[in-house]
């Protein structure tokens, strides 16, 4: 640039950045206070975006988050799937079931087919009220992993059918119709 077009002669000779430096220089050399303000604005924007997802809304006058109350319109389930995480819990559940059928779902949190059939398994627990439904998540605890290994589970998801504390049948894979047929056959 020429002298008088934004840069002074002193600025051109100085080893420091001239006053006519491009915007990139200014952004790269923000003061700590400017950086903190920019960072806080970013965090606030993220909070605004995340609030509806987390079930929160912003208060009208303050920057505090207040919970949003939601109304659930579905009926509560009449039967439930019982989570089992140890051999002791498993033995107790089989003993409490008596002569009724017990269906055990062996799965893990990382298993894709397990996630696909889980809602159907929950639905079956509501449909078949006289059947006990248990779920063992193998990666939830070392005891649950030990239980899965002791039961000989080698494929996920696996479903074992128990009656009177004796295993009757087992199915491997996320096959909804096969699972329903096995429940009805072993009732």
C-alpha positions as CSV (number, residue, x, y, z in Angstrom):
1,X,0.0,0.0,0.0
2,X,1.1,3.6,-0.5
3,X,1.8,5.9,2.2
4,X,-1.4,7.5,3.4
5,X,-3.7,4.7,2.2
6,X,-4.1,3.1,5.6
7,X,-0.6,2.3,6.7
8,X,1.8,4.9,8.1
9,X,5.5,4.9,7.5
10,X,6.1,4.0,11.1
11,X,3.8,0.9,10.7
12,X,5.7,-0.2,7.6
13,X,9.1,0.0,9.4
14,X,7.9,-1.6,12.7
15,X,8.7,-5.2,13.3
16,X,5.3,-5.6,14.8
17,X,2.1,-6.2,12.8
18,X,0.9,-3.0,11.0
19,X,-2.5,-1.5,11.9
20,X,-3.6,-2.3,8.4
21,X,-3.2,-6.0,8.9
22,X,-5.8,-8.3,7.4
23,X,-8.7,-9.6,9.5
24,X,-6.9,-13.0,9.8
25,X,-4.2,-11.4,11.9
26,X,-6.7,-9.8,14.2
27,X,-8.5,-13.1,14.7
28,X,-5.4,-15.0,15.3
29,X,-4.2,-12.5,17.9
30,X,-7.4,-11.9,19.9
31,X,-7.0,-10.9,23.5
32,X,-7.9,-13.4,26.2
33,X,-11.0,-11.5,27.0
34,X,-12.1,-11.5,23.4
35,X,-11.5,-15.2,23.1
36,X,-13.4,-15.9,26.3
37,X,-16.4,-13.9,25.0
38,X,-16.4,-15.7,21.7
39,X,-16.0,-19.0,23.5
40,X,-18.9,-18.2,25.9
41,X,-21.1,-17.2,22.9
42,X,-20.3,-20.6,21.3
43,X,-21.2,-22.5,24.4
44,X,-24.4,-20.5,24.8
45,X,-25.4,-21.3,21.2
46,X,-24.7,-25.0,21.8
47,X,-26.9,-24.8,25.0
48,X,-29.7,-23.3,23.0
49,X,-29.4,-26.1,20.4
50,X,-29.1,-28.9,23.0
51,X,-31.8,-27.7,25.4
52,X,-34.8,-29.1,23.5
53,X,-33.0,-32.5,23.0
54,X,-32.2,-32.7,26.7
55,X,-35.8,-31.8,27.7
56,X,-35.0,-28.3,28.8
57,X,-36.0,-24.8,27.8
58,X,-34.5,-21.4,28.5
59,X,-36.1,-19.2,31.1
60,X,-37.4,-15.9,29.6
61,X,-35.4,-13.4,31.7
62,X,-32.4,-15.4,32.8
63,X,-29.9,-17.7,31.3
64,X,-30.8,-20.6,33.5
65,X,-32.2,-23.8,32.2
66,X,-35.6,-25.0,33.5
67,X,-37.0,-28.5,32.9
68,X,-39.8,-29.0,30.4
69,X,-42.6,-31.2,31.6
70,X,-43.8,-33.7,29.0
71,X,-46.9,-35.7,29.1
72,X,-46.7,-39.4,28.0
73,X,-49.7,-40.6,26.2
74,X,-48.9,-44.3,26.2
75,X,-50.2,-46.7,28.8
76,X,-47.7,-48.2,31.3
77,X,-46.7,-51.8,30.4
78,X,-48.5,-54.5,32.2
79,X,-45.5,-56.8,32.1
80,X,-41.9,-55.9,32.1
81,X,-38.5,-57.3,31.1
82,X,-36.3,-57.9,34.1
83,X,-32.7,-57.0,33.8
84,X,-30.3,-59.6,35.2
85,X,-26.7,-58.9,35.9
86,X,-25.4,-61.8,38.0
87,X,-25.8,-65.6,38.4
88,X,-27.5,-65.1,41.7
89,X,-30.2,-62.8,40.2
90,X,-30.6,-65.3,37.4
91,X,-31.1,-68.3,39.7
92,X,-33.5,-66.3,41.9
93,X,-35.6,-65.3,38.9
94,X,-35.8,-68.9,37.7
95,X,-36.8,-70.0,41.1
96,X,-39.5,-67.3,41.4
97,X,-41.0,-68.2,38.1
98,X,-41.9,-71.7,39.3
99,X,-43.6,-73.7,36.5
100,X,-44.2,-70.8,34.1
101,X,-42.1,-70.2,31.0
102,X,-39.0,-68.0,31.3
103,X,-37.5,-66.4,28.2
104,X,-34.0,-65.0,28.6
105,X,-32.6,-62.5,26.1
106,X,-28.7,-62.5,25.9
107,X,-27.4,-59.4,24.2
108,X,-24.9,-56.6,24.4
109,X,-25.0,-52.8,23.9
110,X,-22.9,-52.9,20.7
111,X,-24.9,-55.6,18.9
112,X,-27.0,-54.2,16.0
113,X,-29.4,-57.1,15.7
114,X,-29.9,-57.1,19.5
115,X,-31.1,-53.4,19.2
116,X,-33.4,-54.3,16.3
117,X,-35.2,-57.1,18.2
118,X,-35.3,-55.4,21.6
119,X,-38.6,-53.5,21.0
120,X,-40.2,-56.8,19.8
121,X,-39.0,-58.6,22.9
122,X,-40.6,-55.8,25.1
123,X,-43.8,-56.2,23.1
124,X,-43.9,-59.9,23.7
125,X,-43.5,-59.3,27.4
126,X,-46.7,-57.3,27.3
127,X,-48.5,-59.8,25.0
128,X,-47.6,-62.9,27.0
129,X,-48.5,-62.0,30.6
130,X,-48.0,-65.4,32.1
131,X,-44.4,-65.7,30.7
132,X,-41.4,-64.2,32.6
133,X,-39.0,-62.2,30.4
134,X,-35.4,-61.7,31.5
135,X,-32.6,-59.7,29.8
136,X,-28.9,-60.2,30.3
137,X,-26.7,-57.5,28.9
138,X,-23.3,-59.2,28.6
139,X,-21.2,-56.0,28.6
140,X,-23.0,-54.3,31.5
141,X,-20.8,-56.0,34.2
142,X,-18.2,-58.7,34.6
143,X,-20.8,-60.9,36.4
144,X,-23.2,-60.6,33.4
145,X,-20.4,-61.6,31.1
146,X,-19.6,-64.6,33.3
147,X,-23.3,-65.6,33.3
148,X,-23.4,-65.5,29.5
149,X,-20.3,-67.6,29.2
150,X,-21.6,-70.1,31.7
151,X,-24.8,-70.5,29.7
152,X,-22.8,-71.2,26.5
153,X,-23.9,-68.1,24.6
154,X,-21.8,-67.8,21.5
155,X,-24.0,-65.8,19.1
156,X,-26.0,-62.6,19.8
157,X,-28.8,-62.2,20.3
158,X,-29.6,-65.6,21.9
159,X,-32.8,-66.5,23.5
160,X,-33.1,-69.4,26.0
161,X,-36.4,-70.9,27.1
162,X,-36.6,-72.2,30.7
163,X,-39.4,-74.0,32.6
164,X,-39.1,-75.5,36.1
165,X,-35.4,-74.4,36.2
166,X,-34.6,-76.5,33.2
167,X,-33.6,-75.2,29.8
168,X,-36.0,-76.4,27.1
169,X,-34.9,-74.6,23.9
170,X,-32.7,-71.9,22.5
171,X,-32.7,-69.6,19.5
172,X,-29.9,-67.5,18.1
173,X,-30.4,-64.4,15.9
174,X,-32.9,-61.6,15.6
175,X,-35.7,-63.7,14.1
176,X,-39.0,-62.3,15.4
177,X,-41.3,-65.0,14.1
178,X,-39.0,-67.8,15.3
179,X,-39.0,-66.2,18.8
180,X,-42.8,-65.9,18.8
181,X,-43.2,-69.5,17.6
182,X,-40.8,-70.8,20.3
183,X,-42.7,-68.9,23.1
184,X,-46.0,-70.3,22.0
185,X,-44.6,-73.8,21.6
186,X,-43.0,-73.9,25.0
187,X,-46.0,-72.3,27.0
